[in-house]
Amino acid sequence: MLSLLLLFSFTLCAAAQQPALHFNEGKFRIAQFTDLHIMPGSAKSAATFATVKSVLSSERPQLAVLSGDVVTYDPATEGWRQVIDLFNEAQVPFAVTMGNHDAEYLTKDSIYTLLMQSPWFVGEKGPKEIGGLGNCLLPIQGKRDTTAALIYLIDSNDYQPRQLLGHYDWVHFEQIAWYREQSRRYTEANGGQPLPAVGFFHIPLPEFEMVANHPERFGNYLEGAVAAPDLNTGLFATMVQQRDVMGLFCGHDHDNDFIGLHKGMALAYGRVTGNEAYGQLKRGARMIELHEGSFHFDSWITTADGREEAWYYPSALNSVDERTMNYLPAVATSTKGRRNGVAYDYYEGKCKRVEQITTGKLLKKGTMAQPSIKEAPVDDHFAYIFRTLLWVPTRGVYRFYTYSDDGSQLEIDGQLVVNNDGGHSARRAEGKVALEAGLHQLTLFYFEDYMGQDLEIGYSSKEIDECPLPPRSSTYPKK
């Protein structure tokens, strides 16, 4: 283990004399400040510094990350010294990734030389053999003084010279290879299990457009666009494959501050911080609170006016739904006297919609451990109606999904929650419902038309990672 840790030493951001990062009572809070656009001596920049100080005072983060376009006016050296002095006085560890405008006023090498003079700066210039500066990772120690989580800092670079290839540069292949190697080494050192991680850079990846156009995007999309590079070099795909990064956080587009899931990863903008920057959003910061020992984090925006609504990973649920949705009452509050399993009715006959299931011939009734179509005696033209009482452990918002070929619908207490109806190949549909703790009636309709069949049902909540419907579901009272 010691030899393996020594291999990491050239990639870690924190030097020996700089403060180590630790979870505190199972939580680690990060404040992301982005697009400060400091102009030394201006009244607007003084207001920007006041915003940063307000957030640091109210949220007390264990780390601040400045995700690019920090000082974008001359005299730049003076501006960076003011930024450093702010965090020195606040005694808050901080790290910096470069934006596309920072190097227009001072070289990246000079910027990091200044930053590394601060005892509260936890970054470094990064490996010389890869593109950009400031590429490094921050290990966060857990309660046993072992690394419990990682923070990747990546230089998204700035501009590229070939007009044909678009305006902005991209994360280069050697940077991606560097990330993959760090991820692989920490995973191996953790017994083959990836460590929870998050990443920060300035310019959004092309995949951010998928979240921008998703119906459950949470937060502001006032830009109406994502200013990403035209070329996609595969950083997102690599991180999905490595299975460690929970979320990526960027800046750059000042009127975007949304967050959402894509392929199981959170993609998010910070809240613009700088008053010299364009944009109509109230200046502030994005907060990210990691949970020790799990792939969970909470995130929200904080301004001088206080906190805004929270979003939760990996469920993609949020505090607005928790506060405003109508909660369905439990049909019972105890499982006493109930047997485990799922009741079903099995039909055969052609149908194209769920509503046509009961026009077929009812051939069998029974119970099984979980909803399953594996016991269907024919390959095509059959259907099931499953009924069970689902135990809901705590009051909250729950997300349900069905993955089916062909159609399916899921009802909770008679309310349609997931509509995956119609003849189609295997696809996923999902929906949300607010439930009081206790037992709730779950009804699942499924039909198979022809050419392939598949069915999976599952759920998640803020506290429960997504999983198939558990076998502990209950059917009816014993006779």
C-alpha positions as CSV (number, residue, x, y, z in Angstrom):
1,M,0.0,0.0,0.0
2,L,2.8,2.4,0.9
3,S,4.5,1.9,-2.5
4,L,1.2,2.6,-4.2
5,L,0.6,5.8,-2.3
6,L,4.0,7.0,-3.2
7,L,3.1,6.6,-6.9
8,F,0.3,9.1,-6.3
9,S,2.5,11.8,-4.9
10,F,3.3,13.6,-8.1
11,T,-0.4,14.0,-9.0
12,L,-1.9,15.1,-5.7
13,C,-2.8,18.8,-5.3
14,A,-2.1,19.2,-1.6
15,A,1.5,19.8,-0.6
16,A,2.8,18.8,2.8
17,Q,2.6,22.3,4.3
18,Q,-0.9,22.9,3.1
19,P,-4.1,22.0,4.9
20,A,-5.4,18.5,4.4
21,L,-9.1,18.0,3.5
22,H,-11.2,15.9,5.9
23,F,-14.9,14.9,6.2
24,N,-16.5,16.4,9.2
25,E,-19.1,14.3,10.9
26,G,-19.6,12.4,7.6
27,K,-20.0,15.6,5.4
28,F,-17.7,17.6,3.2
29,R,-19.0,20.9,1.9
30,I,-17.6,22.6,-1.2
31,A,-18.4,26.2,-2.3
32,Q,-18.0,26.7,-6.1
33,F,-17.4,30.3,-7.1
34,T,-17.3,30.9,-10.8
35,D,-16.8,33.7,-13.3
36,L,-15.8,36.3,-10.7
37,H,-14.3,38.6,-13.5
38,I,-12.4,40.7,-11.0
39,M,-11.4,44.2,-12.0
40,P,-9.1,45.5,-9.3
41,G,-10.4,48.7,-7.7
42,S,-13.9,48.6,-9.2
43,A,-17.0,49.0,-7.0
44,K,-18.6,45.9,-8.8
45,S,-15.6,43.8,-7.9
46,A,-15.8,45.0,-4.3
47,A,-19.4,43.7,-4.3
48,T,-18.2,40.4,-5.7
49,F,-15.7,40.0,-2.9
50,A,-18.6,40.8,-0.5
51,T,-20.6,38.0,-2.0
52,V,-17.8,35.5,-1.6
53,K,-17.3,36.6,2.0
54,S,-21.0,36.3,2.7
55,V,-21.2,32.7,1.3
56,L,-18.1,31.7,3.2
57,S,-19.5,33.1,6.4
58,S,-23.0,31.5,6.1
59,E,-22.0,28.1,4.7
60,R,-18.6,27.5,6.3
61,P,-17.4,25.3,3.5
62,Q,-14.3,23.0,3.9
63,L,-13.2,23.9,0.4
64,A,-13.8,26.7,-2.1
65,V,-13.3,26.0,-5.8
66,L,-12.9,28.9,-8.2
67,S,-13.9,27.4,-11.6
68,G,-12.4,29.9,-14.0
69,D,-12.5,33.5,-15.3
70,V,-11.4,34.7,-11.9
71,V,-9.4,37.9,-12.8
72,T,-10.2,39.3,-16.2
73,Y,-8.9,42.8,-16.1
74,D,-5.6,44.6,-15.5
75,P,-3.7,44.9,-13.3
76,A,-4.2,41.1,-13.1
77,T,-1.4,40.5,-10.6
78,E,-3.1,42.8,-8.1
79,G,-6.4,41.2,-8.7
80,W,-5.0,37.7,-8.0
81,R,-3.4,39.0,-4.8
82,Q,-6.7,40.3,-3.7
83,V,-8.3,36.9,-4.3
84,I,-5.5,35.2,-2.4
85,D,-5.8,37.7,0.5
86,L,-9.5,37.0,0.8
87,F,-9.0,33.3,1.4
88,N,-6.0,33.8,3.6
89,E,-8.0,36.0,5.8
90,A,-11.0,33.6,5.8
91,Q,-8.6,30.7,6.4
92,V,-10.6,28.6,3.9
93,P,-8.7,26.1,1.7
94,F,-9.2,26.9,-2.0
95,A,-8.4,25.6,-5.4
96,V,-8.6,27.1,-8.9
97,T,-9.3,25.9,-12.4
98,M,-8.5,28.2,-15.4
99,G,-11.2,29.9,-17.5
100,N,-10.9,30.9,-21.1
101,H,-10.2,34.6,-20.1
102,D,-7.7,34.2,-17.3
103,A,-4.6,33.8,-19.4
104,E,-5.5,36.8,-21.5
105,Y,-4.3,39.0,-18.7
106,L,-1.6,36.9,-17.0
107,T,0.0,33.6,-18.0
108,K,-1.3,30.5,-16.3
109,D,2.2,29.7,-15.0
110,S,2.4,33.1,-13.4
111,I,-1.1,32.7,-11.9
112,Y,-0.3,29.4,-10.3
113,T,3.1,30.7,-9.0
114,L,1.2,33.4,-7.2
115,L,-1.5,31.0,-5.9
116,M,1.1,28.6,-4.5
117,Q,2.4,31.3,-2.2
118,S,-0.7,31.0,-0.2
119,P,-0.8,28.5,2.7
120,W,-4.5,28.0,2.0
121,F,-4.2,27.1,-1.7
122,V,-4.5,23.3,-2.2
123,G,-3.7,23.1,-5.9
124,E,-0.6,23.0,-8.0
125,K,0.5,23.5,-11.6
126,G,0.0,19.8,-12.4
127,P,1.9,17.3,-14.5
128,K,4.1,19.1,-17.2
129,E,3.5,16.3,-19.7
130,I,-0.2,17.0,-20.2
131,G,-2.2,19.9,-21.7
132,G,-3.2,22.9,-19.6
133,L,-2.2,23.9,-16.1
134,G,-3.7,23.1,-12.7
135,N,-4.7,19.5,-13.6
136,C,-4.6,17.7,-10.3
137,L,-6.7,15.9,-7.7
138,L,-7.6,16.5,-4.1
139,P,-8.0,13.5,-1.8
140,I,-10.5,13.9,1.1
141,Q,-9.7,11.9,4.2
142,G,-12.4,10.0,6.0
143,K,-12.8,9.2,9.7
144,R,-10.1,6.5,9.5
145,D,-7.6,8.8,8.0
146,T,-7.8,7.0,4.7
147,T,-8.9,8.6,1.4
148,A,-12.7,8.5,1.2
149,A,-13.4,10.7,-1.8
150,L,-11.6,12.6,-4.6
151,I,-12.0,15.9,-6.3
152,Y,-10.6,16.3,-9.8
153,L,-9.5,19.7,-11.1
154,I,-9.1,19.9,-14.9
155,D,-8.1,22.7,-17.2
156,S,-10.7,22.9,-19.9
157,N,-8.2,25.1,-21.9
158,D,-9.4,28.2,-23.8
159,Y,-9.3,28.7,-27.5
160,Q,-8.1,26.6,-30.5
161,P,-6.7,28.2,-33.7
162,R,-8.6,26.3,-36.4
163,Q,-11.8,28.0,-37.4
164,L,-13.2,24.8,-38.9
165,L,-13.1,23.2,-35.5
166,G,-15.0,25.8,-33.6
167,H,-14.2,28.6,-31.1
168,Y,-13.3,26.8,-27.9
169,D,-10.6,24.3,-27.1
170,W,-11.4,21.0,-25.4
171,V,-10.0,18.7,-22.7
172,H,-7.1,16.9,-24.5
173,F,-6.5,13.2,-24.8
174,E,-3.5,13.3,-22.5
175,Q,-5.6,14.9,-19.8
176,I,-8.2,12.2,-20.1
177,A,-5.5,9.6,-19.9
178,W,-4.1,11.2,-16.8
179,Y,-7.6,11.2,-15.2
180,R,-8.0,7.5,-16.1
181,E,-4.7,6.6,-14.5
182,Q,-5.5,8.4,-11.3
183,S,-8.9,6.8,-11.1
184,R,-7.5,3.3,-11.8
185,R,-4.9,3.6,-9.1
186,Y,-7.3,4.8,-6.4
187,T,-9.8,2.1,-7.4
188,E,-7.1,-0.6,-7.1
189,A,-5.9,0.8,-3.8
190,N,-9.6,0.6,-2.6
191,G,-9.9,-3.1,-3.2
192,G,-11.2,-2.6,-6.7
193,Q,-14.1,-0.3,-5.7
194,P,-14.1,3.2,-7.2
195,L,-14.0,6.1,-4.7
196,P,-16.8,8.7,-4.9
197,A,-15.5,11.7,-6.8
198,V,-16.5,15.0,-8.3
199,G,-14.8,17.2,-10.9
200,F,-14.5,20.9,-11.7
201,F,-13.5,22.8,-14.9
202,H,-14.6,26.0,-16.6
203,I,-16.0,25.3,-20.1
204,P,-19.0,22.8,-20.2
205,L,-18.7,19.5,-22.1
206,P,-21.0,18.9,-25.1
207,E,-23.0,16.4,-22.9
208,F,-24.3,19.4,-20.9
209,E,-26.7,20.0,-23.8
210,M,-28.4,16.7,-22.9
211,V,-29.3,18.0,-19.5
212,A,-30.3,21.4,-20.8
213,N,-32.9,19.8,-22.9
214,H,-34.1,17.2,-20.3
215,P,-37.6,17.8,-18.9
216,E,-36.3,17.3,-15.3
217,R,-33.5,19.9,-15.6
218,F,-33.3,21.7,-12.3
219,G,-32.4,25.4,-12.2
220,N,-31.9,28.2,-14.7
221,Y,-31.3,27.8,-18.4
222,L,-31.5,31.5,-19.4
223,E,-28.7,31.4,-21.9
224,G,-30.8,29.1,-24.1
225,A,-27.5,27.5,-25.2
226,V,-24.5,25.6,-23.9
227,A,-21.2,27.1,-25.1
228,A,-19.3,23.9,-25.3
229,P,-16.5,22.9,-27.7
230,D,-17.5,21.6,-31.1
231,L,-15.4,18.5,-30.7
232,N,-16.0,15.8,-28.0
233,T,-12.9,14.1,-26.9
234,G,-14.6,11.6,-24.6
235,L,-14.0,12.8,-21.0
236,F,-17.6,12.2,-20.0
237,A,-17.6,8.7,-21.5
238,T,-14.3,7.9,-19.8
239,M,-15.7,9.0,-16.4
240,V,-18.9,6.9,-16.9
241,Q,-16.7,3.9,-17.7
242,Q,-14.5,4.5,-14.6
243,R,-17.6,4.7,-12.3
244,D,-16.2,7.1,-9.8
245,V,-17.2,10.6,-10.8
246,M,-20.7,11.5,-9.4
247,G,-20.9,15.0,-10.8
248,L,-19.1,17.5,-13.0
249,F,-19.3,21.3,-12.3
250,C,-18.5,24.1,-14.7
251,G,-19.0,27.8,-15.2
252,H,-18.6,29.9,-18.4
253,D,-22.3,30.5,-19.3
254,H,-23.3,33.1,-16.7
255,D,-27.1,32.8,-17.1
256,N,-27.1,29.0,-16.7
257,D,-27.0,27.4,-13.2
258,F,-28.9,24.2,-13.9
259,I,-28.1,20.7,-12.7
260,G,-29.4,17.3,-13.9
261,L,-28.6,13.7,-14.6
262,H,-27.2,12.3,-17.8
263,K,-26.3,8.5,-17.9
264,G,-26.3,8.5,-14.1
265,M,-23.8,11.4,-13.7
266,A,-24.8,14.9,-12.5
267,L,-23.8,17.8,-14.9
268,A,-24.1,21.2,-13.3
269,Y,-23.3,24.8,-13.7
270,G,-22.2,27.0,-10.8
271,R,-24.0,30.2,-10.0
272,V,-22.2,33.2,-11.5
273,T,-20.3,35.1,-8.7
274,G,-18.9,38.2,-10.4
275,N,-20.7,41.5,-10.7
276,E,-18.5,42.6,-13.6
277,A,-19.7,39.6,-15.6
278,Y,-22.8,39.7,-17.8
279,G,-26.0,37.9,-16.6
280,Q,-29.2,38.5,-14.7
281,L,-28.9,35.9,-12.0
282,K,-28.4,36.9,-8.3
283,R,-24.7,36.5,-7.6
284,G,-23.7,33.6,-5.4
285,A,-22.2,30.2,-5.3
286,R,-23.1,26.5,-5.9
287,M,-22.7,24.4,-2.8
288,I,-21.9,20.7,-3.0
289,E,-22.1,18.6,0.2
290,L,-20.5,15.1,-0.1
291,H,-21.6,12.2,2.1
292,E,-18.8,10.1,3.5
293,G,-18.8,6.4,2.5
294,S,-21.5,6.7,-0.2
295,F,-22.1,7.9,-3.7
296,H,-24.4,10.7,-2.5
297,F,-24.3,14.5,-2.5
298,D,-26.7,17.4,-2.0
299,S,-26.3,20.6,-3.9
300,W,-27.9,24.1,-3.8
301,I,-27.3,27.7,-4.6
302,T,-26.4,30.2,-1.9
303,T,-26.5,34.0,-2.3
304,A,-26.3,36.9,0.2
305,D,-30.1,36.4,0.6
306,G,-29.7,32.8,1.7
307,R,-30.1,29.3,0.3
308,E,-32.2,28.3,-2.7
309,E,-33.7,24.9,-3.3
310,A,-31.7,21.7,-3.0
311,W,-31.1,18.9,-5.5
312,Y,-30.0,15.4,-4.5
313,Y,-27.7,12.9,-6.1
314,P,-28.2,10.2,-7.3
315,S,-32.0,10.3,-7.1
316,A,-32.3,13.7,-9.0
317,L,-35.1,14.5,-6.6
318,N,-35.3,18.0,-5.1
319,S,-36.6,20.0,-2.2
320,V,-39.3,21.8,-4.3
321,D,-41.0,18.4,-4.9
322,E,-40.6,17.5,-1.2
323,R,-42.2,20.8,-0.2
324,T,-45.0,21.1,-2.8
325,M,-46.2,17.7,-3.9
326,N,-49.3,16.1,-2.5
327,Y,-48.4,13.1,-0.3
328,L,-50.5,10.0,-0.7
329,P,-51.6,8.6,2.7
330,A,-50.6,5.0,3.5
331,V,-53.3,2.3,3.3
332,A,-51.8,0.7,6.3
333,T,-48.9,1.4,8.7
334,S,-47.9,-2.2,9.6
335,T,-46.9,-5.3,7.7
336,K,-48.2,-7.5,10.6
337,G,-50.3,-10.5,9.4
338,R,-49.2,-10.1,5.7
339,R,-47.4,-12.5,3.5
340,N,-44.5,-11.5,1.2
341,G,-44.9,-11.5,-2.5
342,V,-46.8,-10.1,-5.5
343,A,-50.2,-11.2,-6.7
344,Y,-50.7,-11.6,-10.4
345,D,-53.3,-12.2,-13.1
346,Y,-52.0,-13.8,-16.3
347,Y,-53.7,-13.1,-19.7
348,E,-53.2,-14.2,-23.3
349,G,-54.4,-12.4,-26.4
350,K,-53.4,-9.6,-28.7
351,C,-53.3,-6.0,-27.5
352,K,-51.6,-2.8,-28.3
353,R,-52.4,-0.8,-25.2
354,V,-52.5,-1.5,-21.5
355,E,-56.3,-0.8,-21.5
356,Q,-56.8,-3.8,-23.8
357,I,-55.2,-6.4,-21.4
358,T,-58.4,-7.5,-19.8
359,T,-60.0,-8.1,-23.2
360,G,-57.7,-11.1,-23.4
361,K,-58.3,-14.5,-21.8
362,L,-57.5,-14.7,-18.1
363,L,-55.7,-18.0,-17.7
364,K,-54.0,-18.0,-14.3
365,K,-53.9,-16.2,-10.9
366,G,-51.2,-16.6,-8.3
367,T,-48.3,-15.0,-6.4
368,M,-44.6,-14.6,-7.0
369,A,-41.7,-13.0,-5.1
370,Q,-41.3,-10.0,-7.5
371,P,-43.0,-8.9,-10.8
372,S,-41.6,-11.2,-13.4
373,I,-42.5,-12.4,-16.9
374,K,-40.0,-15.3,-17.0
375,E,-42.7,-17.9,-16.3
376,A,-44.9,-16.9,-19.2
377,P,-45.6,-20.1,-21.2
378,V,-45.7,-18.3,-24.6
379,D,-43.3,-15.8,-26.2
380,D,-45.8,-13.4,-27.7
381,H,-49.3,-12.0,-27.1
382,F,-49.5,-12.3,-23.3
383,A,-50.0,-9.8,-20.4
384,Y,-49.8,-9.5,-16.6
385,I,-51.4,-7.4,-14.0
386,F,-49.3,-7.4,-10.8
387,R,-50.6,-6.1,-7.4
388,T,-48.8,-5.7,-4.2
389,L,-48.5,-3.5,-1.1
390,L,-45.2,-1.7,-1.1
391,W,-43.6,-0.9,2.2
392,V,-42.4,2.8,2.2
393,P,-40.0,3.2,5.1
394,T,-40.0,7.0,5.4
395,R,-42.1,9.9,4.2
396,G,-40.7,11.4,1.1
397,V,-40.7,11.7,-2.7
398,Y,-40.0,8.4,-4.5
399,R,-39.0,7.9,-8.2
400,F,-40.3,4.8,-9.9
401,Y,-39.3,3.4,-13.3
402,T,-40.3,0.6,-15.6
403,Y,-38.1,-0.8,-18.3
404,S,-40.3,-2.8,-20.7
405,D,-40.8,-4.4,-24.0
406,D,-43.7,-3.9,-24.9
407,G,-45.9,-1.6,-22.9
408,S,-46.3,-1.0,-19.1
409,Q,-47.9,1.3,-16.7
410,L,-47.3,1.7,-12.9
411,E,-49.9,3.0,-10.5
412,I,-49.5,3.8,-6.8
413,D,-52.7,4.0,-4.8
414,G,-54.6,4.2,-8.0
415,Q,-52.6,7.1,-9.3
416,L,-50.7,6.7,-12.6
417,V,-47.0,7.3,-11.8
418,V,-45.1,5.7,-14.8
419,N,-46.6,5.6,-18.3
420,N,-44.6,3.3,-20.6
421,D,-47.6,2.2,-22.6
422,G,-47.8,1.2,-26.3
423,G,-46.1,-1.3,-28.5
424,H,-42.4,-0.7,-28.5
425,S,-38.9,-2.2,-28.1
426,A,-37.3,-2.1,-24.7
427,R,-37.3,1.4,-23.2
428,R,-37.4,3.1,-19.8
429,A,-39.9,5.5,-18.4
430,E,-40.1,7.0,-14.9
431,G,-42.2,9.2,-12.7
432,K,-42.3,10.6,-9.2
433,V,-44.8,10.4,-6.4
434,A,-44.9,11.7,-2.8
435,L,-45.7,9.1,-0.2
436,E,-46.4,8.9,3.5
437,A,-44.6,6.2,5.4
438,G,-46.3,2.8,5.4
439,L,-47.9,0.5,3.0
440,H,-49.1,1.6,-0.5
441,Q,-51.0,-0.2,-3.2
442,L,-48.8,-0.8,-6.2
443,T,-50.3,-2.0,-9.5
444,L,-48.3,-2.8,-12.5
445,F,-49.8,-3.5,-16.0
446,Y,-47.6,-5.2,-18.6
447,F,-48.3,-6.7,-22.1
448,E,-46.1,-8.3,-24.7
449,D,-47.1,-8.0,-28.3
450,Y,-44.4,-9.7,-30.3
451,M,-40.6,-9.9,-31.1
452,G,-38.9,-9.8,-27.7
453,Q,-40.0,-9.3,-24.2
454,D,-38.6,-7.6,-21.1
455,L,-39.7,-6.1,-17.8
456,E,-38.0,-4.5,-14.9
457,I,-39.5,-2.2,-12.2
458,G,-37.6,-0.3,-9.6
459,Y,-37.5,2.8,-7.4
460,S,-35.3,5.2,-5.5
461,S,-35.6,8.1,-3.0
462,K,-33.2,10.6,-1.5
463,E,-32.1,7.9,1.0
464,I,-32.5,4.8,-1.2
465,D,-30.3,4.1,-4.2
466,E,-32.1,2.9,-7.3
467,C,-33.0,-0.8,-7.0
468,P,-35.5,-3.3,-8.3
469,L,-38.8,-3.7,-6.4
470,P,-37.7,-5.5,-3.2
471,P,-39.0,-9.0,-2.4
472,R,-40.3,-7.8,1.0
473,S,-43.3,-6.2,-0.8
474,S,-46.5,-7.6,0.7
475,T,-49.7,-8.9,-0.9
476,Y,-52.8,-9.4,1.1
477,P,-53.7,-10.4,4.7
478,K,-53.5,-14.1,5.5
479,K,-56.9,-15.8,5.6
